[in-house]
């Protein structure tokens, strides 16, 4: 089951498989299959009632051979060090496959942000920086928002870091609010990046997007803009999304046979991603069990929630019509499920290629911070499209040359770039 999936073990298994295909030196492989640095710490926070609550936090820096570590900070009640390790490792490959001069990092705090007031969230964010600031910086490690964190929270973190170092330092954090060093296009970046790769994959598979249906798991930022992109940029139809209902403490799938309106659903979704069921039902939407998204008759599946959602059991539920899986989430497909998808001939866009749009525009944000000159949304998204399309073409070429899956090909491209950087720096 998904809850039993150890994300870091999965990340290592994926890496070991491709290291074998590349005949990578075992000593080099041993360096890359583990993070270079890990930080485990406690963050005491004064709560609104005057009590002190202590939160457990992490920061993992996987590999910085190609540049500063880069990766988000997650606030999630089920956060684990192994999840953070896996995501940091995947960030290394994600930055490399997109050819960004960055390494991989990730952070996390074990907390449900929905249980905190706004002042408590601010104190927790500033507390995270108070612990970690000596090991962060524009040329060291650059965090960003992730699950459970927001641009405003990044703004607080940037401000705290700037106070501690004694100068305004917008480049220490990306995903900041506009007006505080943030980049236009960052909100749409990950979801639209998914759609840019889907568009290119459809060209390769000779699929007409206007005649295709998509089923999406999740309705956070990535899923929302993937749904908008699939309908508005490609002209396709999204038949469902899923979401986590905070009140009922369980997931639901929201569907409409003739296609959902993602902007309407966004208008009835709270800041934590819970869709108002009564308003959705009144608008003609069907409310189903959370796992129904994977059963839908669709051409494209876009898992855009948490890791391990397509596993040995759930992969059997995928409809025979499905031709393409686009991994908007990190690590949504287990190795066992991957094998089944290969056997069925389903084209898989791997996560660290498919969802690289967010980190790409985060990199653009850092560049703009350095220049103190900011681009329009159109310019940022156009540059993103160019980057993502080039990355897709490189992975597809490797896949066809080596006769391997797109996931294996993406790993080959990424690992080769990281190893070359390590060689050029004299590490190996």
C-alpha positions as CSV (number, residue, x, y, z in Angstrom):
1,X,0.0,0.0,0.0
2,X,1.0,3.6,-0.5
3,X,1.5,4.2,3.2
4,X,4.0,1.4,3.4
5,X,6.2,2.8,0.6
6,X,9.6,4.1,1.8
7,X,10.3,6.9,-0.6
8,X,14.1,6.8,0.0
9,X,14.4,3.1,-0.6
10,X,12.4,3.6,-3.8
11,X,14.7,6.5,-4.9
12,X,17.8,4.3,-4.2
13,X,16.3,1.4,-6.1
14,X,15.7,3.6,-9.1
15,X,19.2,4.9,-8.9
16,X,20.8,1.5,-8.5
17,X,19.0,0.2,-11.5
18,X,20.3,3.0,-13.8
19,X,23.8,2.9,-12.2
20,X,23.9,-0.7,-13.4
21,X,22.8,0.3,-16.9
22,X,25.5,3.0,-17.0
23,X,28.1,0.6,-15.6
24,X,28.8,3.3,-13.0
25,X,31.9,2.8,-10.8
26,X,30.5,1.3,-7.5
27,X,32.5,3.8,-5.5
28,X,30.9,6.7,-7.4
29,X,27.5,5.1,-7.0
30,X,28.0,4.9,-3.3
31,X,28.6,8.6,-3.1
32,X,25.4,9.4,-5.1
33,X,23.0,7.0,-3.4
34,X,23.3,8.9,-0.1
35,X,23.0,12.6,0.9
36,X,26.2,14.5,1.5
37,X,24.8,16.3,4.5
38,X,21.7,16.0,6.8
39,X,20.4,18.3,9.5
40,X,18.0,17.1,12.2
41,X,16.8,19.7,14.7
42,X,14.1,20.9,17.1
43,X,12.3,24.2,16.7
44,X,10.7,25.7,19.9
45,X,7.8,27.9,19.1
46,X,5.8,30.2,21.4
47,X,2.1,29.4,20.7
48,X,-0.7,32.0,20.9
49,X,-1.8,30.7,24.3
50,X,1.6,31.3,25.8
51,X,2.8,27.6,25.8
52,X,5.9,26.4,24.0
53,X,5.6,23.6,21.4
54,X,8.7,21.9,20.0
55,X,8.6,20.9,16.3
56,X,11.0,18.4,14.6
57,X,12.6,19.7,11.5
58,X,15.0,18.4,8.7
59,X,17.2,19.7,5.9
60,X,18.9,17.3,3.6
61,X,21.6,18.4,1.0
62,X,22.1,15.6,-1.4
63,X,24.7,16.7,-3.9
64,X,26.0,20.2,-4.9
65,X,28.5,19.3,-7.6
66,X,26.6,21.3,-10.2
67,X,25.8,24.3,-7.9
68,X,24.0,25.3,-4.7
69,X,21.5,22.8,-3.3
70,X,17.9,23.6,-4.2
71,X,14.6,22.3,-2.9
72,X,11.5,23.1,-1.0
73,X,10.5,23.0,2.6
74,X,7.5,20.8,3.5
75,X,5.1,21.2,6.4
76,X,3.3,17.9,6.8
77,X,2.1,15.9,9.7
78,X,3.5,12.6,8.3
79,X,6.9,14.0,7.3
80,X,9.9,11.7,7.7
81,X,13.6,12.0,7.2
82,X,13.4,9.2,4.5
83,X,10.9,11.2,2.5
84,X,13.1,14.3,2.7
85,X,16.1,12.3,1.7
86,X,14.3,10.9,-1.3
87,X,13.0,14.3,-2.4
88,X,16.5,15.8,-2.0
89,X,18.0,13.0,-4.2
90,X,15.2,13.5,-6.8
91,X,16.0,17.2,-6.8
92,X,19.6,16.5,-7.8
93,X,18.3,14.6,-10.8
94,X,15.6,17.1,-11.6
95,X,18.0,20.0,-11.7
96,X,20.5,18.0,-13.8
97,X,17.9,16.8,-16.3
98,X,16.7,20.4,-16.8
99,X,20.3,21.4,-17.1
100,X,20.1,23.9,-14.2
101,X,23.4,24.8,-12.4
102,X,22.0,23.5,-9.1
103,X,22.1,20.5,-6.8
104,X,19.5,18.8,-4.8
105,X,18.1,19.7,-1.4
106,X,14.9,19.3,0.6
107,X,13.5,20.3,4.0
108,X,10.6,19.4,6.2
109,X,8.9,20.0,9.5
110,X,6.5,17.5,11.2
111,X,3.4,19.7,11.5
112,X,-0.1,20.1,10.1
113,X,0.0,23.8,9.1
114,X,-3.8,23.9,9.2
115,X,-3.7,23.6,13.0
116,X,-1.6,26.7,13.4
117,X,-2.7,30.4,13.4
118,X,-1.0,32.8,11.1
119,X,1.3,34.2,13.9
120,X,2.2,30.7,14.9
121,X,3.1,29.8,11.3
122,X,5.3,32.9,11.1
123,X,7.1,32.0,14.3
124,X,7.7,28.5,13.1
125,X,9.1,29.7,9.7
126,X,11.4,32.2,11.4
127,X,12.4,29.5,13.9
128,X,13.4,27.2,11.0
129,X,15.7,29.8,9.6
130,X,17.1,30.6,13.1
131,X,18.3,27.0,13.3
132,X,19.5,26.6,9.7
133,X,20.7,30.0,8.5
134,X,24.4,29.2,8.7
135,X,23.9,26.4,6.2
136,X,21.7,28.3,3.8
137,X,22.5,31.0,1.3
138,X,22.2,32.0,-2.4
139,X,25.5,30.2,-3.2
140,X,24.9,27.4,-0.6
141,X,21.4,26.1,-0.3
142,X,18.2,27.8,-1.6
143,X,14.9,26.6,-0.1
144,X,11.4,27.1,-1.7
145,X,7.8,26.4,-0.9
146,X,6.5,22.8,-1.0
147,X,3.6,20.8,0.5
148,X,2.0,22.9,3.3
149,X,4.1,26.0,2.7
150,X,3.3,29.2,0.8
151,X,4.9,32.2,-0.8
152,X,4.1,34.3,2.3
153,X,5.9,31.8,4.5
154,X,9.0,32.1,2.2
155,X,8.8,35.8,2.6
156,X,9.0,35.5,6.4
157,X,12.0,33.1,6.0
158,X,13.8,35.4,3.6
159,X,13.2,38.3,6.0
160,X,14.6,36.4,9.0
161,X,17.7,35.3,7.0
162,X,18.2,38.9,5.9
163,X,18.0,40.1,9.5
164,X,20.5,37.5,10.7
165,X,23.1,38.2,8.0
166,X,22.6,42.0,8.2
167,X,21.6,42.7,4.6
168,X,18.6,42.2,2.2
169,X,19.1,38.8,0.6
170,X,16.2,37.9,-1.6
171,X,18.1,35.1,-3.4
172,X,18.3,32.9,-0.3
173,X,14.7,31.7,-0.9
174,X,12.6,31.3,-4.0
175,X,8.9,31.1,-4.4
176,X,8.5,34.4,-2.6
177,X,5.6,36.7,-3.0
178,X,5.6,39.2,-5.9
179,X,6.9,42.5,-4.5
180,X,9.3,40.7,-2.3
181,X,11.6,39.3,-4.9
182,X,9.3,36.7,-6.3
183,X,9.0,35.8,-10.0
184,X,6.0,36.1,-12.3
185,X,4.9,32.7,-13.5
186,X,6.1,30.9,-10.4
187,X,2.5,30.0,-9.4
188,X,1.7,28.3,-12.7
189,X,5.2,26.9,-13.3
190,X,5.1,23.3,-12.1
191,X,1.6,22.6,-13.4
192,X,2.3,24.3,-16.8
193,X,5.6,22.4,-16.9
194,X,3.7,19.2,-16.6
195,X,1.5,20.2,-19.5
196,X,4.5,21.3,-21.7
197,X,5.9,17.8,-21.3
198,X,2.5,16.2,-21.9
199,X,2.2,18.3,-25.1
200,X,5.6,17.0,-26.4
201,X,4.8,13.4,-25.4
202,X,1.5,13.6,-27.3
203,X,3.3,14.8,-30.4
204,X,5.6,11.8,-30.1
205,X,2.7,9.4,-29.5
206,X,0.7,11.1,-32.3
207,X,-2.2,11.9,-30.0
208,X,-4.6,14.8,-30.7
209,X,-5.0,16.6,-27.3
210,X,-8.4,18.0,-28.3
211,X,-9.7,14.5,-28.4
212,X,-8.1,13.3,-25.2
213,X,-9.3,13.0,-21.6
214,X,-7.2,13.4,-18.5
215,X,-7.7,12.2,-14.9
216,X,-5.8,14.1,-12.3
217,X,-5.0,13.1,-8.7
218,X,-4.8,16.0,-6.4
219,X,-6.0,19.6,-6.4
220,X,-3.1,21.5,-4.9
221,X,-1.1,24.1,-6.9
222,X,0.4,21.5,-9.4
223,X,-2.9,19.8,-10.1
224,X,-4.8,23.0,-10.4
225,X,-2.5,24.5,-13.1
226,X,-2.1,21.1,-14.8
227,X,-5.9,21.0,-15.2
228,X,-6.0,24.6,-16.4
229,X,-3.1,23.9,-18.9
230,X,-4.7,20.7,-20.2
231,X,-8.0,22.4,-20.9
232,X,-6.9,25.9,-21.9
233,X,-3.5,25.4,-23.5
234,X,-4.1,21.9,-25.1
235,X,-7.8,22.0,-25.6
236,X,-8.4,18.7,-23.9
237,X,-10.9,17.6,-21.3
238,X,-10.2,16.8,-17.6
239,X,-12.8,14.3,-16.3
240,X,-11.8,14.4,-12.6
241,X,-9.6,15.7,-9.9
242,X,-9.1,14.3,-6.4
243,X,-8.5,16.1,-3.1
244,X,-8.0,15.6,0.6
245,X,-11.0,16.7,2.7
246,X,-9.8,18.2,5.9
247,X,-13.2,18.0,7.6
248,X,-13.9,14.3,6.8
249,X,-10.2,13.3,7.0
250,X,-10.4,11.3,3.8
251,X,-9.9,11.8,0.0
252,X,-12.6,12.3,-2.6
253,X,-12.7,12.3,-6.4
254,X,-14.7,15.1,-8.0
255,X,-15.8,14.2,-11.5
256,X,-17.9,15.4,-14.4
257,X,-18.3,13.3,-17.5
258,X,-18.3,16.2,-19.9
259,X,-15.3,17.8,-18.2
260,X,-14.6,19.7,-15.1
261,X,-14.1,23.5,-15.0
262,X,-10.8,23.8,-13.0
263,X,-11.3,27.6,-12.4
264,X,-14.7,27.0,-10.9
265,X,-13.4,24.3,-8.6
266,X,-10.5,26.6,-7.6
267,X,-13.1,29.2,-6.6
268,X,-14.7,26.7,-4.1
269,X,-11.4,25.4,-2.7
270,X,-9.9,26.6,0.6
271,X,-6.3,27.4,1.1
272,X,-5.5,23.9,2.1
273,X,-7.0,22.3,-1.0
274,X,-10.4,21.1,0.3
275,X,-13.2,21.5,-2.3
276,X,-16.6,22.4,-1.0
277,X,-18.6,19.3,-1.7
278,X,-22.1,20.8,-1.4
279,X,-21.2,23.6,-3.9
280,X,-19.6,21.1,-6.2
281,X,-22.6,18.8,-6.1
282,X,-25.0,21.7,-6.7
283,X,-23.0,22.6,-9.8
284,X,-23.5,19.0,-11.2
285,X,-20.2,17.4,-10.1
286,X,-20.2,13.8,-8.8
287,X,-18.4,13.2,-5.5
288,X,-16.8,9.7,-5.4
289,X,-14.3,7.8,-3.3
290,X,-10.8,9.1,-3.3
291,X,-9.3,6.3,-5.3
292,X,-11.7,6.5,-8.2
293,X,-9.5,8.9,-10.2
294,X,-7.2,6.0,-11.2
295,X,-10.1,3.9,-12.7
296,X,-11.4,6.7,-15.0
297,X,-11.6,6.1,-18.7
298,X,-8.9,8.5,-19.8
299,X,-6.0,8.9,-22.2
300,X,-3.8,10.6,-19.7
301,X,-3.3,10.1,-16.0
302,X,-1.7,12.9,-14.0
303,X,-0.8,11.8,-10.4
304,X,-0.1,15.2,-8.8
305,X,-0.4,14.5,-5.1
306,X,1.9,12.5,-2.9
307,X,4.5,9.7,-3.5
308,X,3.7,6.0,-3.9
309,X,0.1,6.4,-5.2
310,X,0.5,4.1,-8.3
311,X,1.7,0.9,-6.6
312,X,1.5,-2.9,-7.2
313,X,-2.2,-2.9,-6.3
314,X,-3.5,0.3,-7.8
315,X,-1.7,-0.1,-11.1
316,X,-4.1,-2.9,-11.8
317,X,-7.0,-0.5,-11.8
318,X,-5.8,1.7,-14.6
319,X,-8.2,1.8,-17.6
320,X,-7.1,0.1,-20.8
321,X,-7.6,3.4,-22.6
322,X,-4.7,5.1,-20.8
323,X,-1.7,5.8,-23.0
324,X,0.3,8.3,-21.0
325,X,1.1,8.8,-17.3
326,X,2.5,12.2,-16.5
327,X,4.0,12.3,-13.0
328,X,3.2,15.7,-11.6
329,X,4.0,14.5,-8.0
330,X,7.4,13.4,-6.8
331,X,7.7,9.6,-6.7
332,X,4.1,8.7,-7.4
333,X,4.9,5.3,-9.1
334,X,6.6,2.5,-7.3
335,X,9.1,0.3,-9.1
336,X,6.7,-2.6,-9.1
337,X,4.0,-0.5,-10.8
338,X,6.6,0.9,-13.2
339,X,7.2,-2.6,-14.5
340,X,3.5,-3.1,-15.1
341,X,3.2,0.2,-17.0
342,X,6.2,-0.9,-19.2
343,X,4.5,-4.2,-19.9
344,X,1.3,-2.5,-20.9
345,X,3.2,-0.1,-23.2
346,X,2.0,3.0,-21.3
347,X,4.4,6.0,-21.9
348,X,5.5,7.4,-18.6
349,X,6.8,11.0,-18.1
350,X,9.0,10.6,-15.0
351,X,8.6,13.0,-12.1
352,X,11.9,14.8,-12.2
353,X,11.4,15.6,-15.9
354,X,7.7,16.2,-15.8
355,X,7.5,18.4,-12.8
356,X,10.7,20.3,-13.3
357,X,8.8,23.5,-14.1
358,X,8.8,24.7,-10.5
359,X,12.5,24.5,-9.9
360,X,13.2,25.9,-13.3
361,X,11.2,29.1,-12.6
362,X,12.7,29.1,-9.1
363,X,16.1,29.2,-10.8
364,X,14.8,32.1,-13.0
365,X,13.8,33.8,-9.8
366,X,17.3,33.5,-8.4
367,X,18.7,35.0,-11.6
368,X,16.3,37.9,-11.4
369,X,17.2,38.5,-7.8
370,X,20.9,38.6,-8.8
371,X,20.2,41.1,-11.6
372,X,17.6,43.0,-9.6
373,X,15.7,43.0,-12.8
374,X,12.3,41.2,-13.2
375,X,10.7,39.6,-16.2
376,X,7.0,39.6,-17.3
377,X,4.9,36.5,-16.8
378,X,5.0,35.9,-20.6
379,X,8.8,36.0,-20.7
380,X,9.2,33.7,-17.7
381,X,6.7,31.1,-19.0
382,X,8.2,31.3,-22.6
383,X,11.7,30.6,-21.1
384,X,10.2,27.8,-19.1
385,X,8.6,26.2,-22.2
386,X,11.9,26.4,-24.0
387,X,13.8,24.8,-21.1
388,X,11.2,22.0,-20.5
389,X,10.9,21.2,-24.2
390,X,14.7,21.0,-24.6
391,X,14.9,18.7,-21.6
392,X,12.1,16.4,-23.0
393,X,13.8,16.2,-26.4
394,X,17.2,15.2,-24.7
395,X,15.5,12.5,-22.6
396,X,13.5,11.2,-25.5
397,X,16.6,11.0,-27.7
398,X,18.4,9.0,-25.0
399,X,15.4,6.7,-24.6
400,X,15.3,5.9,-28.3
401,X,19.1,5.5,-28.6
402,X,19.4,3.2,-25.6
403,X,16.1,1.5,-26.0
404,X,15.1,2.2,-22.4
405,X,12.1,3.8,-20.7
406,X,11.8,7.5,-20.3
407,X,12.5,7.2,-16.6
408,X,15.7,5.3,-17.2
409,X,16.7,7.7,-19.9
410,X,16.1,10.7,-17.6
411,X,18.2,9.1,-14.9
412,X,21.0,8.4,-17.5
413,X,21.0,12.1,-18.6
414,X,20.9,13.4,-15.1
415,X,23.5,11.0,-13.5
416,X,25.9,11.5,-16.4
417,X,25.8,15.3,-15.9
418,X,26.3,15.1,-12.1
419,X,29.2,12.6,-12.4
420,X,30.9,14.8,-15.0
421,X,30.6,17.8,-12.7
422,X,32.1,15.7,-9.8
423,X,35.0,14.7,-12.2
424,X,35.6,18.3,-13.3
425,X,35.7,19.5,-9.7
426,X,38.2,16.7,-8.8
427,X,35.9,15.0,-6.4
428,X,36.4,11.6,-8.1
